[in-house]
Amino acid sequence: MGNRQNHEPERRRRLLLHRREIEYLDGRVRLGGLTLVPLRLYLKHNRIKVEIAIARGKKLWDKRQAIAERDARRDVERATAHALRG
């Protein structure tokens, strides 16, 4: 029985999936260059459940576009803050 005094945060945990599901996910991550991403974490009775998805990373041009949009948004916020102060 676990409680706050004897909790092991780094212990191995069982992945409650069918063997085929585990093999499918493992193959997609190893060979497909995909990543498992946790979408949701929730409690159900005495278990903690994680909803996961398979995702592909961004391409280089996608990253550049996201960085440019973030910089533009930051510049607009600075300009409006400066205009409100002055």
PDB file with one MODEL, atoms N, CA, C and O in Angstrom:
MODEL        1
ATOM      1  N   MET A   1       0.845  -1.184   0.000  1.00  0.00           N
ATOM      2  CA  MET A   1       0.000   0.000   0.000  1.00  0.00           C
ATOM      3  C   MET A   1       0.885   1.240   0.000  1.00  0.00           C
ATOM      4  O   MET A   1       1.823   1.350   0.790  1.00  0.00           O
ATOM      5  N   GLY A   2       0.580   2.154  -0.880  1.00  0.00           N
ATOM      6  CA  GLY A   2       1.364   3.375  -0.959  1.00  0.00           C
ATOM      7  C   GLY A   2       0.661   4.541  -0.289  1.00  0.00           C
ATOM      8  O   GLY A   2      -0.568   4.624  -0.282  1.00  0.00           O
ATOM      9  N   ASN A   3       1.440   5.421   0.262  1.00  0.00           N
ATOM     10  CA  ASN A   3       0.916   6.659   0.828  1.00  0.00           C
ATOM     11  C   ASN A   3       1.969   7.741   0.660  1.00  0.00           C
ATOM     12  O   ASN A   3       2.958   7.527  -0.040  1.00  0.00           O
ATOM     13  N   ARG A   4       1.783   8.887   1.279  1.00  0.00           N
ATOM     14  CA  ARG A   4       2.711   9.999   1.095  1.00  0.00           C
ATOM     15  C   ARG A   4       4.107   9.711   1.641  1.00  0.00           C
ATOM     16  O   ARG A   4       5.088  10.255   1.134  1.00  0.00           O
ATOM     17  N   GLN A   5       4.211   8.874   2.653  1.00  0.00           N
ATOM     18  CA  GLN A   5       5.509   8.617   3.268  1.00  0.00           C
ATOM     19  C   GLN A   5       6.350   7.615   2.463  1.00  0.00           C
ATOM     20  O   GLN A   5       7.577   7.714   2.484  1.00  0.00           O
ATOM     21  N   ASN A   6       5.741   6.663   1.762  1.00  0.00           N
ATOM     22  CA  ASN A   6       6.533   5.655   1.069  1.00  0.00           C
ATOM     23  C   ASN A   6       6.308   5.677  -0.449  1.00  0.00           C
ATOM     24  O   ASN A   6       6.402   4.635  -1.098  1.00  0.00           O
ATOM     25  N   HIS A   7       6.019   6.823  -1.007  1.00  0.00           N
ATOM     26  CA  HIS A   7       5.763   6.957  -2.448  1.00  0.00           C
ATOM     27  C   HIS A   7       7.082   6.897  -3.217  1.00  0.00           C
ATOM     28  O   HIS A   7       8.048   7.560  -2.841  1.00  0.00           O
ATOM     29  N   GLU A   8       7.127   6.108  -4.292  1.00  0.00           N
ATOM     30  CA  GLU A   8       8.306   6.020  -5.152  1.00  0.00           C
ATOM     31  C   GLU A   8       7.977   6.659  -6.498  1.00  0.00           C
ATOM     32  O   GLU A   8       7.391   5.992  -7.350  1.00  0.00           O
ATOM     33  N   PRO A   9       8.328   7.918  -6.722  1.00  0.00           N
ATOM     34  CA  PRO A   9       7.948   8.589  -7.964  1.00  0.00           C
ATOM     35  C   PRO A   9       8.629   8.020  -9.202  1.00  0.00           C
ATOM     36  O   PRO A   9       8.092   8.153 -10.301  1.00  0.00           O
ATOM     37  N   GLU A  10       9.793   7.390  -9.063  1.00  0.00           N
ATOM     38  CA  GLU A  10      10.550   6.902 -10.212  1.00  0.00           C
ATOM     39  C   GLU A  10      10.375   5.404 -10.462  1.00  0.00           C
ATOM     40  O   GLU A  10      11.110   4.829 -11.265  1.00  0.00           O
ATOM     41  N   ARG A  11       9.426   4.769  -9.799  1.00  0.00           N
ATOM     42  CA  ARG A  11       9.276   3.323  -9.977  1.00  0.00           C
ATOM     43  C   ARG A  11       8.699   2.998 -11.353  1.00  0.00           C
ATOM     44  O   ARG A  11       8.061   3.845 -11.979  1.00  0.00           O
ATOM     45  N   ARG A  12       8.924   1.780 -11.817  1.00  0.00           N
ATOM     46  CA  ARG A  12       8.373   1.337 -13.102  1.00  0.00           C
ATOM     47  C   ARG A  12       6.874   1.153 -12.962  1.00  0.00           C
ATOM     48  O   ARG A  12       6.385   0.666 -11.943  1.00  0.00           O
ATOM     49  N   ARG A  13       6.149   1.550 -14.003  1.00  0.00           N
ATOM     50  CA  ARG A  13       4.702   1.408 -13.994  1.00  0.00           C
ATOM     51  C   ARG A  13       4.267   0.587 -15.190  1.00  0.00           C
ATOM     52  O   ARG A  13       4.909   0.601 -16.240  1.00  0.00           O
ATOM     53  N   ARG A  14       3.168  -0.128 -15.014  1.00  0.00           N
ATOM     54  CA  ARG A  14       2.655  -0.978 -16.081  1.00  0.00           C
ATOM     55  C   ARG A  14       1.877  -0.142 -17.086  1.00  0.00           C
ATOM     56  O   ARG A  14       1.128   0.764 -16.722  1.00  0.00           O
ATOM     57  N   LEU A  15       2.070  -0.466 -18.349  1.00  0.00           N
ATOM     58  CA  LEU A  15       1.327   0.178 -19.410  1.00  0.00           C
ATOM     59  C   LEU A  15       0.159  -0.735 -19.742  1.00  0.00           C
ATOM     60  O   LEU A  15       0.356  -1.822 -20.285  1.00  0.00           O
ATOM     61  N   LEU A  16      -1.043  -0.309 -19.422  1.00  0.00           N
ATOM     62  CA  LEU A  16      -2.205  -1.170 -19.566  1.00  0.00           C
ATOM     63  C   LEU A  16      -2.798  -1.067 -20.972  1.00  0.00           C
ATOM     64  O   LEU A  16      -3.820  -0.418 -21.196  1.00  0.00           O
ATOM     65  N   LEU A  17      -2.120  -1.730 -21.906  1.00  0.00           N
ATOM     66  CA  LEU A  17      -2.577  -1.821 -23.288  1.00  0.00           C
ATOM     67  C   LEU A  17      -2.443  -3.265 -23.732  1.00  0.00           C
ATOM     68  O   LEU A  17      -1.742  -4.054 -23.099  1.00  0.00           O
ATOM     69  N   HIS A  18      -3.113  -3.607 -24.815  1.00  0.00           N
ATOM     70  CA  HIS A  18      -2.934  -4.932 -25.386  1.00  0.00           C
ATOM     71  C   HIS A  18      -1.562  -4.999 -26.053  1.00  0.00           C
ATOM     72  O   HIS A  18      -1.020  -3.973 -26.462  1.00  0.00           O
ATOM     73  N   ARG A  19      -1.001  -6.202 -26.165  1.00  0.00           N
ATOM     74  CA  ARG A  19       0.328  -6.374 -26.749  1.00  0.00           C
ATOM     75  C   ARG A  19       0.409  -5.762 -28.149  1.00  0.00           C
ATOM     76  O   ARG A  19       1.399  -5.109 -28.479  1.00  0.00           O
ATOM     77  N   ARG A  20      -0.612  -5.963 -28.967  1.00  0.00           N
ATOM     78  CA  ARG A  20      -0.610  -5.408 -30.322  1.00  0.00           C
ATOM     79  C   ARG A  20      -0.553  -3.878 -30.305  1.00  0.00           C
ATOM     80  O   ARG A  20       0.125  -3.267 -31.131  1.00  0.00           O
ATOM     81  N   GLU A  21      -1.261  -3.273 -29.369  1.00  0.00           N
ATOM     82  CA  GLU A  21      -1.254  -1.813 -29.264  1.00  0.00           C
ATOM     83  C   GLU A  21       0.131  -1.310 -28.875  1.00  0.00           C
ATOM     84  O   GLU A  21       0.617  -0.325 -29.432  1.00  0.00           O
ATOM     85  N   ILE A  22       0.761  -1.982 -27.926  1.00  0.00           N
ATOM     86  CA  ILE A  22       2.108  -1.590 -27.497  1.00  0.00           C
ATOM     87  C   ILE A  22       3.086  -1.748 -28.655  1.00  0.00           C
ATOM     88  O   ILE A  22       3.906  -0.861 -28.891  1.00  0.00           O
ATOM     89  N   GLU A  23       3.013  -2.862 -29.383  1.00  0.00           N
ATOM     90  CA  GLU A  23       3.910  -3.093 -30.513  1.00  0.00           C
ATOM     91  C   GLU A  23       3.677  -2.067 -31.618  1.00  0.00           C
ATOM     92  O   GLU A  23       4.629  -1.599 -32.243  1.00  0.00           O
ATOM     93  N   TYR A  24       2.428  -1.722 -31.857  1.00  0.00           N
ATOM     94  CA  TYR A  24       2.099  -0.718 -32.876  1.00  0.00           C
ATOM     95  C   TYR A  24       2.709   0.632 -32.506  1.00  0.00           C
ATOM     96  O   TYR A  24       3.370   1.267 -33.328  1.00  0.00           O
ATOM     97  N   LEU A  25       2.484   1.067 -31.263  1.00  0.00           N
ATOM     98  CA  LEU A  25       3.020   2.353 -30.820  1.00  0.00           C
ATOM     99  C   LEU A  25       4.542   2.353 -30.851  1.00  0.00           C
ATOM    100  O   LEU A  25       5.160   3.326 -31.285  1.00  0.00           O
ATOM    101  N   ASP A  26       5.149   1.252 -30.387  1.00  0.00           N
ATOM    102  CA  ASP A  26       6.604   1.146 -30.370  1.00  0.00           C
ATOM    103  C   ASP A  26       7.157   1.232 -31.791  1.00  0.00           C
ATOM    104  O   ASP A  26       8.148   1.923 -32.027  1.00  0.00           O
ATOM    105  N   GLY A  27       6.533   0.544 -32.729  1.00  0.00           N
ATOM    106  CA  GLY A  27       6.986   0.583 -34.119  1.00  0.00           C
ATOM    107  C   GLY A  27       6.874   1.960 -34.725  1.00  0.00           C
ATOM    108  O   GLY A  27       7.779   2.402 -35.433  1.00  0.00           O
ATOM    109  N   ARG A  28       5.776   2.648 -34.458  1.00  0.00           N
ATOM    110  CA  ARG A  28       5.587   3.992 -35.006  1.00  0.00           C
ATOM    111  C   ARG A  28       6.607   4.972 -34.444  1.00  0.00           C
ATOM    112  O   ARG A  28       7.096   5.845 -35.161  1.00  0.00           O
ATOM    113  N   VAL A  29       6.928   4.827 -33.163  1.00  0.00           N
ATOM    114  CA  VAL A  29       7.890   5.735 -32.534  1.00  0.00           C
ATOM    115  C   VAL A  29       9.308   5.429 -33.025  1.00  0.00           C
ATOM    116  O   VAL A  29      10.064   6.354 -33.322  1.00  0.00           O
ATOM    117  N   ARG A  30       9.680   4.158 -33.115  1.00  0.00           N
ATOM    118  CA  ARG A  30      11.037   3.788 -33.524  1.00  0.00           C
ATOM    119  C   ARG A  30      11.283   4.027 -35.013  1.00  0.00           C
ATOM    120  O   ARG A  30      12.277   4.655 -35.380  1.00  0.00           O
ATOM    121  N   LEU A  31      10.395   3.537 -35.870  1.00  0.00           N
ATOM    122  CA  LEU A  31      10.643   3.573 -37.306  1.00  0.00           C
ATOM    123  C   LEU A  31      10.034   4.792 -37.990  1.00  0.00           C
ATOM    124  O   LEU A  31      10.595   5.312 -38.955  1.00  0.00           O
ATOM    125  N   GLY A  32       8.911   5.236 -37.501  1.00  0.00           N
ATOM    126  CA  GLY A  32       8.213   6.325 -38.168  1.00  0.00           C
ATOM    127  C   GLY A  32       8.689   7.707 -37.787  1.00  0.00           C
ATOM    128  O   GLY A  32       8.276   8.689 -38.405  1.00  0.00           O
ATOM    129  N   GLY A  33       9.546   7.813 -36.789  1.00  0.00           N
ATOM    130  CA  GLY A  33       9.998   9.117 -36.347  1.00  0.00           C
ATOM    131  C   GLY A  33       8.902   9.926 -35.692  1.00  0.00           C
ATOM    132  O   GLY A  33       8.961  11.156 -35.681  1.00  0.00           O
ATOM    133  N   LEU A  34       7.905   9.258 -35.150  1.00  0.00           N
ATOM    134  CA  LEU A  34       6.795   9.938 -34.496  1.00  0.00           C
ATOM    135  C   LEU A  34       7.039   9.974 -32.993  1.00  0.00           C
ATOM    136  O   LEU A  34       7.975   9.349 -32.494  1.00  0.00           O
ATOM    137  N   THR A  35       6.204  10.697 -32.284  1.00  0.00           N
ATOM    138  CA  THR A  35       6.348  10.866 -30.842  1.00  0.00           C
ATOM    139  C   THR A  35       5.022  10.598 -30.155  1.00  0.00           C
ATOM    140  O   THR A  35       3.961  10.927 -30.686  1.00  0.00           O
ATOM    141  N   LEU A  36       5.082  10.001 -28.975  1.00  0.00           N
ATOM    142  CA  LEU A  36       3.881   9.846 -28.151  1.00  0.00           C
ATOM    143  C   LEU A  36       3.716  11.108 -27.322  1.00  0.00           C
ATOM    144  O   LEU A  36       4.650  11.552 -26.654  1.00  0.00           O
ATOM    145  N   VAL A  37       2.514  11.685 -27.371  1.00  0.00           N
ATOM    146  CA  VAL A  37       2.248  12.941 -26.673  1.00  0.00           C
ATOM    147  C   VAL A  37       1.094  12.732 -25.702  1.00  0.00           C
ATOM    148  O   VAL A  37       0.024  12.281 -26.112  1.00  0.00           O
ATOM    149  N   PRO A  38       1.288  13.053 -24.403  1.00  0.00           N
ATOM    150  CA  PRO A  38       0.168  12.954 -23.461  1.00  0.00           C
ATOM    151  C   PRO A  38      -0.802  14.105 -23.697  1.00  0.00           C
ATOM    152  O   PRO A  38      -0.402  15.269 -23.709  1.00  0.00           O
ATOM    153  N   LEU A  39      -2.083  13.775 -23.884  1.00  0.00           N
ATOM    154  CA  LEU A  39      -3.096  14.799 -24.123  1.00  0.00           C
ATOM    155  C   LEU A  39      -3.859  15.162 -22.864  1.00  0.00           C
ATOM    156  O   LEU A  39      -4.183  16.327 -22.635  1.00  0.00           O
ATOM    157  N   ARG A  40      -4.145  14.152 -22.047  1.00  0.00           N
ATOM    158  CA  ARG A  40      -4.991  14.364 -20.879  1.00  0.00           C
ATOM    159  C   ARG A  40      -4.574  13.418 -19.775  1.00  0.00           C
ATOM    160  O   ARG A  40      -4.200  12.276 -20.046  1.00  0.00           O
ATOM    161  N   LEU A  41      -4.631  13.865 -18.554  1.00  0.00           N
ATOM    162  CA  LEU A  41      -4.318  13.061 -17.381  1.00  0.00           C
ATOM    163  C   LEU A  41      -5.516  13.161 -16.443  1.00  0.00           C
ATOM    164  O   LEU A  41      -5.941  14.263 -16.098  1.00  0.00           O
ATOM    165  N   TYR A  42      -6.066  12.014 -16.027  1.00  0.00           N
ATOM    166  CA  TYR A  42      -7.243  12.070 -15.162  1.00  0.00           C
ATOM    167  C   TYR A  42      -7.295  10.858 -14.244  1.00  0.00           C
ATOM    168  O   TYR A  42      -6.662   9.835 -14.504  1.00  0.00           O
ATOM    169  N   LEU A  43      -8.056  10.990 -13.172  1.00  0.00           N
ATOM    170  CA  LEU A  43      -8.250   9.915 -12.198  1.00  0.00           C
ATOM    171  C   LEU A  43      -9.543   9.182 -12.511  1.00  0.00           C
ATOM    172  O   LEU A  43     -10.557   9.795 -12.843  1.00  0.00           O
ATOM    173  N   LYS A  44      -9.491   7.855 -12.401  1.00  0.00           N
ATOM    174  CA  LYS A  44     -10.699   7.060 -12.548  1.00  0.00           C
ATOM    175  C   LYS A  44     -10.602   5.948 -11.506  1.00  0.00           C
ATOM    176  O   LYS A  44      -9.779   5.041 -11.630  1.00  0.00           O
ATOM    177  N   HIS A  45     -11.433   6.024 -10.499  1.00  0.00           N
ATOM    178  CA  HIS A  45     -11.412   5.125  -9.347  1.00  0.00           C
ATOM    179  C   HIS A  45     -10.034   5.204  -8.683  1.00  0.00           C
ATOM    180  O   HIS A  45      -9.658   6.270  -8.195  1.00  0.00           O
ATOM    181  N   ASN A  46      -9.275   4.110  -8.652  1.00  0.00           N
ATOM    182  CA  ASN A  46      -7.981   4.153  -7.969  1.00  0.00           C
ATOM    183  C   ASN A  46      -6.820   4.172  -8.962  1.00  0.00           C
ATOM    184  O   ASN A  46      -5.697   3.824  -8.599  1.00  0.00           O
ATOM    185  N   ARG A  47      -7.073   4.574 -10.210  1.00  0.00           N
ATOM    186  CA  ARG A  47      -6.034   4.605 -11.226  1.00  0.00           C
ATOM    187  C   ARG A  47      -5.881   6.018 -11.789  1.00  0.00           C
ATOM    188  O   ARG A  47      -6.835   6.795 -11.822  1.00  0.00           O
ATOM    189  N   ILE A  48      -4.683   6.326 -12.224  1.00  0.00           N
ATOM    190  CA  ILE A  48      -4.436   7.567 -12.957  1.00  0.00           C
ATOM    191  C   ILE A  48      -4.309   7.172 -14.416  1.00  0.00           C
ATOM    192  O   ILE A  48      -3.483   6.326 -14.758  1.00  0.00           O
ATOM    193  N   LYS A  49      -5.109   7.767 -15.272  1.00  0.00           N
ATOM    194  CA  LYS A  49      -5.103   7.410 -16.681  1.00  0.00           C
ATOM    195  C   LYS A  49      -4.535   8.552 -17.512  1.00  0.00           C
ATOM    196  O   LYS A  49      -4.702   9.727 -17.181  1.00  0.00           O
ATOM    197  N   VAL A  50      -3.865   8.184 -18.592  1.00  0.00           N
ATOM    198  CA  VAL A  50      -3.276   9.159 -19.499  1.00  0.00           C
ATOM    199  C   VAL A  50      -3.800   8.884 -20.897  1.00  0.00           C
ATOM    200  O   VAL A  50      -3.713   7.762 -21.396  1.00  0.00           O
ATOM    201  N   GLU A  51      -4.339   9.906 -21.515  1.00  0.00           N
ATOM    202  CA  GLU A  51      -4.778   9.802 -22.899  1.00  0.00           C
ATOM    203  C   GLU A  51      -3.606  10.241 -23.765  1.00  0.00           C
ATOM    204  O   GLU A  51      -3.091  11.346 -23.593  1.00  0.00           O
ATOM    205  N   ILE A  52      -3.173   9.379 -24.704  1.00  0.00           N
ATOM    206  CA  ILE A  52      -1.995   9.689 -25.506  1.00  0.00           C
ATOM    207  C   ILE A  52      -2.349   9.756 -26.977  1.00  0.00           C
ATOM    208  O   ILE A  52      -3.369   9.223 -27.416  1.00  0.00           O
ATOM    209  N   ALA A  53      -1.477  10.429 -27.739  1.00  0.00           N
ATOM    210  CA  ALA A  53      -1.641  10.532 -29.182  1.00  0.00           C
ATOM    211  C   ALA A  53      -0.274  10.358 -29.832  1.00  0.00           C
ATOM    212  O   ALA A  53       0.764  10.552 -29.200  1.00  0.00           O
ATOM    213  N   ILE A  54      -0.299   9.987 -31.108  1.00  0.00           N
ATOM    214  CA  ILE A  54       0.934   9.903 -31.885  1.00  0.00           C
ATOM    215  C   ILE A  54       1.014  11.186 -32.694  1.00  0.00           C
ATOM    216  O   ILE A  54       0.048  11.563 -33.358  1.00  0.00           O
ATOM    217  N   ALA A  55       2.164  11.864 -32.643  1.00  0.00           N
ATOM    218  CA  ALA A  55       2.296  13.143 -33.338  1.00  0.00           C
ATOM    219  C   ALA A  55       3.610  13.195 -34.113  1.00  0.00           C
ATOM    220  O   ALA A  55       4.594  12.550 -33.753  1.00  0.00           O
ATOM    221  N   ARG A  56       3.593  13.973 -35.176  1.00  0.00           N
ATOM    222  CA  ARG A  56       4.792  14.196 -35.977  1.00  0.00           C
ATOM    223  C   ARG A  56       5.314  15.594 -35.639  1.00  0.00           C
ATOM    224  O   ARG A  56       4.526  16.524 -35.464  1.00  0.00           O
ATOM    225  N   GLY A  57       6.621  15.745 -35.547  1.00  0.00           N
ATOM    226  CA  GLY A  57       7.219  17.030 -35.207  1.00  0.00           C
ATOM    227  C   GLY A  57       7.056  18.056 -36.317  1.00  0.00           C
ATOM    228  O   GLY A  57       6.715  17.711 -37.449  1.00  0.00           O
ATOM    229  N   LYS A  58       7.299  19.309 -35.988  1.00  0.00           N
ATOM    230  CA  LYS A  58       7.189  20.381 -36.973  1.00  0.00           C
ATOM    231  C   LYS A  58       8.357  20.328 -37.946  1.00  0.00           C
ATOM    232  O   LYS A  58       9.454  19.894 -37.597  1.00  0.00           O
ATOM    233  N   LYS A  59       8.110  20.769 -39.155  1.00  0.00           N
ATOM    234  CA  LYS A  59       9.165  20.920 -40.150  1.00  0.00           C
ATOM    235  C   LYS A  59       9.894  22.229 -39.873  1.00  0.00           C
ATOM    236  O   LYS A  59       9.392  23.074 -39.133  1.00  0.00           O
ATOM    237  N   LEU A  60      11.072  22.401 -40.462  1.00  0.00           N
ATOM    238  CA  LEU A  60      11.879  23.587 -40.216  1.00  0.00           C
ATOM    239  C   LEU A  60      11.140  24.858 -40.632  1.00  0.00           C
ATOM    240  O   LEU A  60      11.166  25.854 -39.909  1.00  0.00           O
ATOM    241  N   TRP A  61      10.476  24.829 -41.802  1.00  0.00           N
ATOM    242  CA  TRP A  61       9.773  26.029 -42.249  1.00  0.00           C
ATOM    243  C   TRP A  61       8.610  26.348 -41.338  1.00  0.00           C
ATOM    244  O   TRP A  61       8.267  27.519 -41.169  1.00  0.00           O
ATOM    245  N   ASP A  62       7.983  25.325 -40.736  1.00  0.00           N
ATOM    246  CA  ASP A  62       6.896  25.530 -39.782  1.00  0.00           C
ATOM    247  C   ASP A  62       7.415  26.259 -38.549  1.00  0.00           C
ATOM    248  O   ASP A  62       6.770  27.173 -38.036  1.00  0.00           O
ATOM    249  N   LYS A  63       8.581  25.845 -38.083  1.00  0.00           N
ATOM    250  CA  LYS A  63       9.168  26.472 -36.891  1.00  0.00           C
ATOM    251  C   LYS A  63       9.495  27.930 -37.162  1.00  0.00           C
ATOM    252  O   LYS A  63       9.246  28.798 -36.326  1.00  0.00           O
ATOM    253  N   ARG A  64      10.054  28.191 -38.335  1.00  0.00           N
ATOM    254  CA  ARG A  64      10.405  29.574 -38.678  1.00  0.00           C
ATOM    255  C   ARG A  64       9.158  30.449 -38.717  1.00  0.00           C
ATOM    256  O   ARG A  64       9.172  31.590 -38.254  1.00  0.00           O
ATOM    257  N   GLN A  65       8.091  29.908 -39.268  1.00  0.00           N
ATOM    258  CA  GLN A  65       6.836  30.657 -39.356  1.00  0.00           C
ATOM    259  C   GLN A  65       6.286  30.938 -37.953  1.00  0.00           C
ATOM    260  O   GLN A  65       5.822  32.046 -37.684  1.00  0.00           O
ATOM    261  N   ALA A  66       6.334  29.956 -37.068  1.00  0.00           N
ATOM    262  CA  ALA A  66       5.838  30.137 -35.702  1.00  0.00           C
ATOM    263  C   ALA A  66       6.669  31.180 -34.955  1.00  0.00           C
ATOM    264  O   ALA A  66       6.125  32.003 -34.218  1.00  0.00           O
ATOM    265  N   ILE A  67       7.982  31.143 -35.149  1.00  0.00           N
ATOM    266  CA  ILE A  67       8.861  32.121 -34.491  1.00  0.00           C
ATOM    267  C   ILE A  67       8.558  33.524 -35.004  1.00  0.00           C
ATOM    268  O   ILE A  67       8.493  34.469 -34.217  1.00  0.00           O
ATOM    269  N   ALA A  68       8.370  33.671 -36.328  1.00  0.00           N
ATOM    270  CA  ALA A  68       8.071  34.983 -36.906  1.00  0.00           C
ATOM    271  C   ALA A  68       6.743  35.521 -36.371  1.00  0.00           C
ATOM    272  O   ALA A  68       6.640  36.706 -36.054  1.00  0.00           O
ATOM    273  N   GLU A  69       5.726  34.661 -36.269  1.00  0.00           N
ATOM    274  CA  GLU A  69       4.429  35.092 -35.733  1.00  0.00           C
ATOM    275  C   GLU A  69       4.551  35.520 -34.281  1.00  0.00           C
ATOM    276  O   GLU A  69       3.954  36.518 -33.877  1.00  0.00           O
ATOM    277  N   ARG A  70       5.316  34.778 -33.495  1.00  0.00           N
ATOM    278  CA  ARG A  70       5.497  35.116 -32.085  1.00  0.00           C
ATOM    279  C   ARG A  70       6.209  36.458 -31.941  1.00  0.00           C
ATOM    280  O   ARG A  70       5.822  37.282 -31.112  1.00  0.00           O
ATOM    281  N   ASP A  71       7.260  36.683 -32.754  1.00  0.00           N
ATOM    282  CA  ASP A  71       7.991  37.947 -32.696  1.00  0.00           C
ATOM    283  C   ASP A  71       7.099  39.114 -33.101  1.00  0.00           C
ATOM    284  O   ASP A  71       7.158  40.180 -32.489  1.00  0.00           O
ATOM    285  N   ALA A  72       6.271  38.919 -34.131  1.00  0.00           N
ATOM    286  CA  ALA A  72       5.375  39.991 -34.581  1.00  0.00           C
ATOM    287  C   ALA A  72       4.364  40.329 -33.492  1.00  0.00           C
ATOM    288  O   ALA A  72       4.090  41.501 -33.237  1.00  0.00           O
ATOM    289  N   ARG A  73       3.811  39.304 -32.851  1.00  0.00           N
ATOM    290  CA  ARG A  73       2.851  39.524 -31.768  1.00  0.00           C
ATOM    291  C   ARG A  73       3.505  40.281 -30.611  1.00  0.00           C
ATOM    292  O   ARG A  73       2.893  41.173 -30.024  1.00  0.00           O
ATOM    293  N   ARG A  74       4.742  39.923 -30.287  1.00  0.00           N
ATOM    294  CA  ARG A  74       5.473  40.581 -29.204  1.00  0.00           C
ATOM    295  C   ARG A  74       5.714  42.051 -29.542  1.00  0.00           C
ATOM    296  O   ARG A  74       5.571  42.916 -28.677  1.00  0.00           O
ATOM    297  N   ASP A  75       6.080  42.343 -30.799  1.00  0.00           N
ATOM    298  CA  ASP A  75       6.312  43.728 -31.217  1.00  0.00           C
ATOM    299  C   ASP A  75       5.035  44.561 -31.108  1.00  0.00           C
ATOM    300  O   ASP A  75       5.081  45.713 -30.675  1.00  0.00           O
ATOM    301  N   VAL A  76       3.911  43.991 -31.493  1.00  0.00           N
ATOM    302  CA  VAL A  76       2.631  44.699 -31.411  1.00  0.00           C
ATOM    303  C   VAL A  76       2.297  44.987 -29.950  1.00  0.00           C
ATOM    304  O   VAL A  76       1.854  46.088 -29.625  1.00  0.00           O
ATOM    305  N   GLU A  77       2.501  44.021 -29.073  1.00  0.00           N
ATOM    306  CA  GLU A  77       2.212  44.223 -27.652  1.00  0.00           C
ATOM    307  C   GLU A  77       3.108  45.307 -27.058  1.00  0.00           C
ATOM    308  O   GLU A  77       2.650  46.125 -26.261  1.00  0.00           O
ATOM    309  N   ARG A  78       4.378  45.313 -27.444  1.00  0.00           N
ATOM    310  CA  ARG A  78       5.295  46.355 -26.952  1.00  0.00           C
ATOM    311  C   ARG A  78       4.849  47.728 -27.429  1.00  0.00           C
ATOM    312  O   ARG A  78       4.855  48.690 -26.661  1.00  0.00           O
ATOM    313  N   ALA A  79       4.461  47.820 -28.706  1.00  0.00           N
ATOM    314  CA  ALA A  79       4.044  49.112 -29.262  1.00  0.00           C
ATOM    315  C   ALA A  79       2.789  49.622 -28.568  1.00  0.00           C
ATOM    316  O   ALA A  79       2.702  50.809 -28.254  1.00  0.00           O
ATOM    317  N   THR A  80       1.820  48.755 -28.325  1.00  0.00           N
ATOM    318  CA  THR A  80       0.595  49.203 -27.658  1.00  0.00           C
ATOM    319  C   THR A  80       0.872  49.578 -26.214  1.00  0.00           C
ATOM    320  O   THR A  80       0.303  50.548 -25.714  1.00  0.00           O
ATOM    321  N   ALA A  81       1.727  48.837 -25.535  1.00  0.00           N
ATOM    322  CA  ALA A  81       2.065  49.174 -24.147  1.00  0.00           C
ATOM    323  C   ALA A  81       2.789  50.501 -24.093  1.00  0.00           C
ATOM    324  O   ALA A  81       2.537  51.307 -23.198  1.00  0.00           O
ATOM    325  N   HIS A  82       3.689  50.745 -25.043  1.00  0.00           N
ATOM    326  CA  HIS A  82       4.432  52.010 -25.097  1.00  0.00           C
ATOM    327  C   HIS A  82       3.492  53.182 -25.399  1.00  0.00           C
ATOM    328  O   HIS A  82       3.643  54.265 -24.834  1.00  0.00           O
ATOM    329  N   ALA A  83       2.522  52.958 -26.291  1.00  0.00           N
ATOM    330  CA  ALA A  83       1.568  54.011 -26.657  1.00  0.00           C
ATOM    331  C   ALA A  83       0.666  54.356 -25.469  1.00  0.00           C
ATOM    332  O   ALA A  83       0.318  55.521 -25.276  1.00  0.00           O
ATOM    333  N   LEU A  84       0.286  53.355 -24.676  1.00  0.00           N
ATOM    334  CA  LEU A  84      -0.568  53.612 -23.529  1.00  0.00           C
ATOM    335  C   LEU A  84       0.168  54.363 -22.419  1.00  0.00           C
ATOM    336  O   LEU A  84      -0.430  55.159 -21.695  1.00  0.00           O
ATOM    337  N   ARG A  85       1.468  54.104 -22.294  1.00  0.00           N
ATOM    338  CA  ARG A  85       2.263  54.783 -21.269  1.00  0.00           C
ATOM    339  C   ARG A  85       2.523  56.238 -21.622  1.00  0.00           C
ATOM    340  O   ARG A  85       2.462  57.118 -20.763  1.00  0.00           O
ATOM    341  N   GLY A  86       2.813  56.482 -22.898  1.00  0.00           N
ATOM    342  CA  GLY A  86       3.265  57.812 -23.326  1.00  0.00           C
ATOM    343  C   GLY A  86       2.186  58.709 -23.712  1.00  0.00           C
ATOM    344  O   GLY A  86       2.438  59.853 -24.089  1.00  0.00           O
TER     345      GLY A  86
ENDMDL
END
